Amino acid sequence: MSRTTPHAHPTEEAGSAVDTHCPYCALQCGMRLVPDPGAAGGVGVAERAAFPVNRGALCGKGRAAPETLARGLRLTEPLVRDPGSGALVPADWETALARVAEGLAGTRRDHGADAVGVFGGGGLTNEKAYALGKFARLVLGTSQIDYNGRFCMSSAAAAGNLAFGLDRGLPFPLADIPRTGCVILVGSNPADTMPPALRYLTELRANGGTLIVVDPRRTRTAEQADLHLAPRPGTDLALALGLLHLVVAEGRVDEEFVAARTTGWEEARAGAMAHWPELVERVTGVPVPRLREAARLFCAPREAMVLTARGPEQQAKGTDTVGAWINLCLATGRAGRPLSGYGCLTGQGNGQGGREHGQKADQLPGYRMLTDPAAREHVAGVWGVDPATLPGPGRSAYELLDALGRDTPDGVRALLLLGSNPVVSAPRAAHVEERLRALDFLAVCDVVLSESARLADVVLPVAQWAEETGTMTNLEGRVLLRRRALAPPPGCRTDLEVLNGLAARLGWEKGFPTDPAEVFEELRRASAGGKADYSGITYRRIAEEDGVFWPCPETPDGAPHPGTPRLFLDRFATPDGRARFAPVLHRAAAEEPDAEYPLLLTTGRVLAQYQSGAQTRQVARLNEAAPGPFVQLHPRLAGRLGVAEGERLAVVSRRGRAVAPARISAGIRPDTVFMPFHWPGEGRANTLTNPALDPTSRMPEFKVCAVRVERAVNG
Ligand code: SF4
């Protein structure tokens, strides 16, 4: 029995304002939804200035978010594929759920439990991610579950676990950033991806601190930096090693810290010393004087931070690349101390919480590992089952997608897909689309008829962010309460109701409550004693305290644990309490340019769209701001190719061809082209991307592949 304050639904009074959070990125900006009968979704957005993360600021996506609630834009009745016409046709919920249950159970009966797969999303609430992992492992009995968060930050998670024994995006609140002395921001463009976060960097500079941005493009974030380093895509590992080389050469290693709080320095040092500045210049294209300037700026203040995002992480060597940046922090004593450290700017709304509570292929709730007998026993105890019945770890996200529809003993023949649109967001997307089409059975829960939902046998229309309560864990590790502000349209059900309905049809009448507060109570118990311990967190506490930082265990005397805004100040979470240097050396990208594919492609996001665009492409004002894909290329490259602004270009890789208009800009390296990845169709950037996987994190190499660019004269 809980001894902390029991859960409670937040106040939801018809017609009153509700404090909640944005549906999109990992900043999870606070917003107030106010009734507005004239607005498309029936609510408008008002400022929530008291919420500390964004202090009232929202980007255009957040301000336009209520428009996604408009009924005309979304599904409001289940769809099932008609065997005669092959079309998706409306059906009632009873018919649709029965068909999904039979599709999943029939596959399991005929081909075994692991022939059924589950694919989740980094936007699902903690409660849904928890329930989905439980549903897969108990009801379906399958090991084949993973989620699109694997594509988002898994290399940083792996590197953080290896170095610190714990993976939490930021080990400190964002509010610490303006008070440090220097930030190196690697492969991140918050000016476009999470604009309200930019003010922390602006304040850093206003306070006299320095900002170094590492990015192959001169982004709007890079324009604000004191120093911008533009390495070739895929060479940030060499860059980090080169900076560490200079730190050593110039006697800036914090020997006392290294001796007292770390292990593995000698091997890491040897790796760095093999990366002398001239070699690093040749590999990265960053001139030696700029390398020296970066090392000098980073070492000058007493406190400094390195923050990474998708740039270094989405590589086939992402774990080593992040490890090299962590090495730089450790060698200079910039970790485990106030106002210093390494952090990852997680991307998706619940990218952090989504990886803590069991929808990842190798994990159980509380950031427990499926291979750990004690973890299995604890979670099985909460679930009331024999630990031996829990399956082992399954495939990672891309490997799972690649196994779909294969007529082999280990093929995955039926899939339940929630909160994800892999037809647009997965690497080598045309192949992934083909695998989805090859399935015996596909069920999709979504708000809109996404490109992936269009391939389904059954589509279940579900409620969305402002229509259901649940917790989210933002990039700081702050557990937040996203509150229901209005009822979903008639005809929609919540994901928890869908799982409850399917579980009941598959023989599990109990164990899958539809009330998120009830699910959270169980999640608390399941996470108790784990790395991501939520047992001391309650809905009421979150509401009263503007979020609670995990780990937050339930205390023996029942007094509220304060939560843990800052990690590692006394010891790291490794068995011996010491941080571990990563023994890393630079290596080439999985695919380097050659005569046939002489350029590099890198991909990313734009300000007005979000991820696969399934939600934001529904909103007129966001489409006006960012109507479609483009190919950014340098004027010198454009001149060489004879390409004019706006001209249709074909970008071709070993996996396919994408066509989009040219956008000529000096803000990119002449050897590199950039495409945003929010759109399907001929401009789909992920048709081109390389699914080469990092050996540890299983993260695909979205950020670099070899391409050629041609004028698309014939479309
Ligand atoms: Fe939403 Fe992220 Fe924009 Fe904040 S920065 S309003 S969380 S999309």
Boltz pocket constraint, residues with backbone or C-beta under 6 A from the ligand:
constraints:
  - pocket:
      binder: B
      contacts: [[A, 22], [A, 23], [A, 24], [A, 25], [A, 26], [A, 27], [A, 28], [A, 29], [A, 54], [A, 57], [A, 58], [A, 59], [A, 60], [A, 61], [A, 62], [A, 63], [A, 193], [A, 194], [A, 195], [A, 196], [A, 197]]
      max_distance: 6.0
